Amino acid sequence: MAFADLTVEQQVETMLPLARQIIDGFDLGECELESINHEFNSTFKVTASSGERFALRINVNSQRTLANLKAEIFWVEQLAGVDGLRVPAPVKTRSGEYISKAWHPMLERDLLAVLFTWLEGEELGDEPTEEMMRAAGRAMARMHAASRDTKLPEGASLPVVDDVFWSYGNAIEPSDQVSPQDKATIARAVDKIETITRDLYARNSPQLIHADVHPWNVMWQGSDVAIFDFDDCVIGLPVQDIAVTLYYNDTAEQDAAFLAGYQEFAPLPKYTETEMNALKMQRRILLLSYILETENPEHRALVPEYLEKTIERIHDLFGR
């Protein structure tokens, strides 16, 4: 049986031996492991013999290279020193390395992993309040301001996301789950979005951005937020970062609170409503491409409904 044919629970079971092997590389003593998320990647809560807790992320569906992970770790360490910004800290192995790897027999490849310090609090989740979204906006503005001129060190690299598929590749075109008519509709939308994106890049300078600030990657800590899961960080435009967050919001009030929070710390980048709508559509098309090729069975099951609504939204935004 292929890994992709396993249930989520079965996939997690195959990850446990790797997680234990990786944790053995740290000076944490006897550890308790608990799976807390298995979607794009697989994350385990690690409780050390001392009672100290950590989060172990094993990259499963991620296409991140070693150079990409080095860039992520470098940036997170930089952000940890920014006043008013809370992020997890990467933890070194016994041998002084931040990045671990372990062979997965079913996937027939090494999976890369990073251990982070534990963040207290609760994820914003399905119904973040306006107070929470305002705090998330402030946090993003701090990240953007702190990283405007940050340069990656030698041996670290990230893609520049000036195309719709953000260097991940287009899984829609070769898919037999998408009809020729729907492929043509999506291709027309891609062309329009890339024209708008090129114009935005002509007017603005790219920089380090998180690229995945949504309510399940933001921890509420009672009065402020912590941002985590930098696995998708890229070289892009602040407006692209903002668009990702707005894509996941459910209400105009959440949008307004987030943008107001951002402006408490820094001016918003300049964009039109048309540009923002195109960037939010880009996010949806990118996610469609992801679920068409993911190993996660629950995400693959979303394809028919997600595809249908994507086509509807493209028609609403760009016409038929």
C-alpha positions as CSV (number, residue, x, y, z in Angstrom):
1,M,0.0,0.0,0.0
2,A,1.3,3.5,-0.8
3,F,1.7,6.2,1.8
4,A,-1.0,8.3,0.1
5,D,-3.5,5.4,0.5
6,L,-3.2,5.3,4.3
7,T,-5.6,7.1,6.6
8,V,-4.3,10.1,8.5
9,E,-4.0,7.9,11.7
10,Q,-2.0,5.3,9.8
11,Q,0.3,8.0,8.3
12,V,0.9,9.4,11.8
13,E,1.9,5.9,13.0
14,T,4.5,5.7,10.3
15,M,5.9,9.1,11.5
16,L,6.3,8.1,15.1
17,P,9.5,6.0,14.7
18,L,11.0,8.9,12.8
19,A,10.0,11.4,15.5
20,R,11.6,9.2,18.1
21,Q,14.8,8.8,16.1
22,I,15.0,12.5,15.6
23,I,14.4,13.4,19.3
24,D,17.1,10.9,20.3
25,G,19.5,13.4,18.8
26,F,18.7,16.0,21.5
27,D,19.7,16.1,25.1
28,L,16.1,15.9,26.4
29,G,16.1,12.6,28.2
30,E,13.0,10.3,28.0
31,C,10.4,12.2,26.0
32,E,6.7,11.8,25.5
33,L,5.5,12.4,21.9
34,E,2.0,13.4,20.9
35,S,0.8,14.1,17.4
36,I,-0.9,17.5,17.3
37,N,-1.2,18.1,13.6
38,H,-0.8,16.0,10.4
39,E,-1.8,18.0,7.4
40,F,0.8,19.7,5.1
41,N,3.5,18.5,7.5
42,S,3.5,16.4,10.7
43,T,3.9,18.1,14.0
44,F,4.5,16.4,17.4
45,K,4.3,17.9,20.9
46,V,7.4,16.8,22.7
47,T,7.4,16.7,26.5
48,A,10.9,16.2,27.9
49,S,11.8,14.4,31.2
50,S,12.2,17.9,32.8
51,G,8.6,18.8,31.8
52,E,9.8,21.3,29.2
53,R,7.8,21.2,26.0
54,F,8.7,21.6,22.3
55,A,7.2,21.3,18.9
56,L,8.8,18.9,16.4
57,R,7.9,19.6,12.7
58,I,8.6,16.9,10.2
59,N,8.3,18.1,6.6
60,V,6.1,15.6,4.7
61,N,4.4,17.3,1.8
62,S,6.7,20.3,1.9
63,Q,9.1,20.7,-1.0
64,R,11.5,22.7,1.1
65,T,15.2,22.2,0.4
66,L,18.0,22.2,3.0
67,A,18.9,25.8,1.8
68,N,15.2,26.8,2.3
69,L,15.2,25.5,5.9
70,K,18.4,27.2,6.6
71,A,16.8,30.5,5.5
72,E,13.7,29.9,7.6
73,I,15.8,29.2,10.7
74,F,18.0,32.3,10.1
75,W,14.9,34.5,9.7
76,V,13.1,33.1,12.8
77,E,16.3,33.8,14.9
78,Q,16.4,37.3,13.5
79,L,12.7,37.9,14.4
80,A,13.2,36.5,17.9
81,G,15.1,39.7,18.7
82,V,12.4,42.1,17.5
83,D,10.7,44.0,20.3
84,G,7.0,43.2,20.5
85,L,7.2,40.1,18.3
86,R,6.8,36.6,19.6
87,V,8.0,33.6,17.6
88,P,9.2,30.1,18.5
89,A,13.0,29.5,18.7
90,P,14.7,26.6,16.8
91,V,16.6,24.2,19.0
92,K,20.0,22.7,18.2
93,T,20.7,18.9,18.3
94,R,23.3,17.4,20.5
95,S,25.8,17.9,17.6
96,G,24.9,21.6,17.2
97,E,22.7,21.4,14.2
98,Y,19.2,22.8,13.8
99,I,18.0,20.5,11.0
100,S,17.5,16.8,11.5
101,K,16.6,14.1,8.9
102,A,15.2,10.6,9.1
103,W,14.5,8.0,6.4
104,H,10.8,7.2,5.7
105,P,10.6,3.7,4.3
106,M,7.2,4.1,2.5
107,L,8.1,7.5,1.0
108,E,11.6,6.2,0.2
109,R,13.3,9.5,1.1
110,D,14.7,11.4,4.0
111,L,12.3,13.8,5.7
112,L,13.8,17.0,7.1
113,A,12.7,18.2,10.6
114,V,13.2,21.1,13.0
115,L,12.5,21.2,16.7
116,F,11.1,24.5,18.1
117,T,10.4,25.9,21.6
118,W,6.8,25.5,22.7
119,L,4.4,28.5,22.4
120,E,1.8,28.8,25.2
121,G,-1.7,29.9,24.3
122,E,-4.4,28.8,21.9
123,E,-4.6,29.1,18.1
124,L,-7.0,31.8,16.9
125,G,-9.0,29.0,15.2
126,D,-12.2,29.3,13.3
127,E,-13.7,32.4,14.9
128,P,-10.9,34.9,15.8
129,T,-12.1,38.0,17.5
130,E,-11.5,41.5,16.2
131,E,-9.0,42.0,19.1
132,M,-7.1,38.9,18.0
133,M,-7.0,40.0,14.3
134,R,-5.8,43.5,15.3
135,A,-3.0,41.9,17.2
136,A,-2.1,39.7,14.2
137,G,-2.0,42.8,12.0
138,R,0.4,44.5,14.4
139,A,2.6,41.4,14.4
140,M,2.8,41.2,10.6
141,A,3.6,44.9,10.3
142,R,6.5,44.3,12.8
143,M,7.8,41.4,10.7
144,H,7.7,43.4,7.5
145,A,9.4,46.4,9.0
146,A,12.1,44.3,10.7
147,S,12.8,42.3,7.5
148,R,12.7,45.0,4.9
149,D,16.5,45.0,4.4
150,T,17.3,41.5,5.7
151,K,19.7,39.5,3.5
152,L,20.0,35.8,3.7
153,P,23.4,34.3,4.5
154,E,25.4,32.1,2.2
155,G,24.0,28.6,1.9
156,A,20.4,29.9,2.6
157,S,17.9,30.6,-0.1
158,L,14.1,31.1,-0.7
159,P,12.1,31.4,-3.9
160,V,10.8,34.8,-5.2
161,V,7.0,34.3,-5.5
162,D,6.2,36.5,-8.5
163,D,4.2,33.7,-10.2
164,V,0.9,32.1,-9.3
165,F,2.3,28.8,-8.2
166,W,5.1,30.2,-6.1
167,S,7.7,27.9,-7.6
168,Y,5.8,24.8,-6.4
169,G,4.8,23.8,-9.9
170,N,1.3,23.6,-11.5
171,A,-0.4,20.4,-10.4
172,I,-3.7,21.5,-12.0
173,E,-2.7,21.2,-15.7
174,P,-1.7,17.5,-15.6
175,S,-4.5,16.4,-13.3
176,D,-7.2,14.1,-14.6
177,Q,-9.5,15.4,-11.8
178,V,-9.9,18.7,-13.6
179,S,-11.9,18.9,-16.8
180,P,-10.4,20.6,-19.9
181,Q,-13.0,23.3,-19.6
182,D,-12.1,24.0,-16.0
183,K,-8.4,24.0,-16.8
184,A,-9.0,26.6,-19.5
185,T,-10.9,28.8,-17.0
186,I,-8.1,28.5,-14.4
187,A,-5.4,29.2,-17.1
188,R,-7.2,32.4,-18.0
189,A,-7.3,33.4,-14.4
190,V,-3.6,32.6,-13.9
191,D,-2.7,34.9,-16.9
192,K,-4.7,37.8,-15.4
193,I,-3.3,37.3,-11.9
194,E,0.3,37.1,-13.2
195,T,-0.2,40.3,-15.2
196,I,-1.3,42.0,-12.0
197,T,1.5,40.5,-10.0
198,R,4.1,41.6,-12.4
199,D,2.8,45.2,-12.1
200,L,3.0,45.0,-8.3
201,Y,6.6,43.8,-8.5
202,A,7.4,46.6,-10.9
203,R,6.2,49.1,-8.3
204,N,7.5,47.4,-5.1
205,S,10.6,45.7,-3.7
206,P,10.3,42.0,-2.6
207,Q,11.5,41.0,0.9
208,L,11.2,38.2,3.4
209,I,7.5,37.4,4.2
210,H,5.8,34.7,6.2
211,A,3.3,33.8,3.4
212,D,1.0,31.7,5.7
213,V,-0.3,33.9,8.5
214,H,-3.8,32.4,9.1
215,P,-5.7,31.7,12.3
216,W,-4.1,28.3,12.8
217,N,-0.6,29.7,12.6
218,V,-1.2,32.4,15.1
219,M,-1.3,31.8,18.9
220,W,-3.4,34.0,21.2
221,Q,-1.6,34.5,24.5
222,G,-4.2,36.5,26.4
223,S,-3.4,40.0,25.2
224,D,-1.1,39.5,22.2
225,V,-0.2,36.9,19.6
226,A,2.7,34.8,18.6
227,I,3.3,33.8,15.0
228,F,4.6,30.3,14.1
229,D,5.1,27.9,11.3
230,F,7.5,29.7,9.0
231,D,7.8,26.7,6.7
232,D,6.2,28.7,3.8
233,C,8.3,31.8,4.2
234,V,9.5,33.3,0.8
235,I,10.8,36.4,-0.9
236,G,7.7,38.3,-1.8
237,L,5.8,41.5,-1.3
238,P,4.1,42.6,2.0
239,V,0.8,43.0,0.1
240,Q,1.0,39.2,-0.8
241,D,1.4,38.4,2.9
242,I,-1.6,40.6,3.7
243,A,-3.6,38.9,0.9
244,V,-3.0,35.4,2.4
245,T,-4.4,36.5,5.8
246,L,-7.4,38.2,4.3
247,Y,-8.1,35.1,2.1
248,Y,-8.8,33.1,5.3
249,N,-10.9,35.7,7.0
250,D,-14.7,35.1,7.1
251,T,-16.0,38.6,7.8
252,A,-15.4,42.2,6.8
253,E,-15.0,43.0,10.5
254,Q,-12.0,40.6,10.7
255,D,-10.5,42.2,7.6
256,A,-10.9,45.7,9.0
257,A,-9.5,44.8,12.4
258,F,-6.4,43.1,10.9
259,L,-5.7,46.1,8.6
260,A,-6.2,48.5,11.4
261,G,-3.8,46.6,13.6
262,Y,-1.2,46.7,10.8
263,Q,-1.6,50.4,10.5
264,E,-1.0,50.9,14.2
265,F,2.6,50.0,13.5
266,A,3.2,50.8,9.8
267,P,1.4,52.2,6.7
268,L,-0.2,49.6,4.5
269,P,1.4,48.9,1.2
270,K,-0.5,50.6,-1.7
271,Y,-2.8,48.3,-3.6
272,T,-6.2,48.5,-5.4
273,E,-9.3,46.4,-4.6
274,T,-8.7,44.7,-8.0
275,E,-5.1,43.8,-7.1
276,M,-6.1,42.5,-3.7
277,N,-8.9,40.3,-5.1
278,A,-6.5,38.9,-7.6
279,L,-4.0,38.0,-4.9
280,K,-6.6,36.3,-2.8
281,M,-7.7,34.3,-5.9
282,Q,-4.0,33.4,-6.4
283,R,-4.1,31.8,-2.9
284,R,-7.1,29.7,-3.8
285,I,-5.6,28.5,-7.0
286,L,-2.3,27.6,-5.2
287,L,-4.2,25.6,-2.6
288,L,-6.1,23.8,-5.3
289,S,-2.8,22.8,-6.9
290,Y,-1.6,21.6,-3.5
291,I,-4.7,19.4,-2.7
292,L,-4.5,17.8,-6.1
293,E,-1.0,16.3,-5.3
294,T,-0.9,16.1,-1.5
295,E,-0.3,12.8,0.3
296,N,-3.0,13.8,2.9
297,P,-6.2,11.8,2.2
298,E,-8.5,14.3,4.0
299,H,-7.2,17.1,1.9
300,R,-7.5,15.1,-1.3
301,A,-11.1,14.4,-0.5
302,L,-11.8,18.2,-0.7
303,V,-11.0,18.4,-4.4
304,P,-14.4,18.1,-6.0
305,E,-16.1,20.8,-3.9
306,Y,-13.1,23.0,-3.7
307,L,-12.6,22.9,-7.5
308,E,-16.3,23.7,-8.1
309,K,-16.2,26.7,-5.8
310,T,-12.9,27.9,-7.3
311,I,-14.4,28.0,-10.8
312,E,-17.5,29.9,-9.4
313,R,-15.2,32.4,-7.8
314,I,-13.1,32.9,-10.9
315,H,-16.3,33.6,-12.9
316,D,-17.5,36.0,-10.3
317,L,-14.1,37.9,-10.3
318,F,-13.1,37.8,-13.9
319,G,-16.2,36.9,-15.8
320,R,-16.8,33.9,-18.0
